[in-house]
Amino acid sequence: MANEQSAANRSVSFSIDGRTFTVEDPHQTAADLLRLAGLDPALYDLARMRAGHAEPKRFKDDQPVEVHDGDEFVSIRQRADVV
C-alpha cells in the first residue's frame, strides 16, 4: 500500500509544444492539459507524439489522457480562418 501511495503522489513531467509542465495526478483530460498550457480547448486539440508514427494521436477535449514522464504533446489548431 505504501508503494501505491508513493506512486500516486509522484509528479509527472511532460511537454506541450516544447514547454515543460509537471502535474501531480497523471490522469487528466485533454482539455485540462490544454488549459494548463494556456490554450483554449474550444480552439485547439491535444495530440501525443509517438515514436515510429507519422501522425500524432489526437484526443477529444473530454477524453482521459494518462500522462507519463517524458511524454511530448502538441497543440493542433482546430480551425484557421483565411482572409
Secondary structure, DSSP 8 states (H G I E B T S, - for coil): -HHHHHHHT--EEEEETTEEEEES-SEEEHHHHHHHTT--TTTEEEEE--TT-SS-EEE-TTSEEE--TT-EEEEEES-----
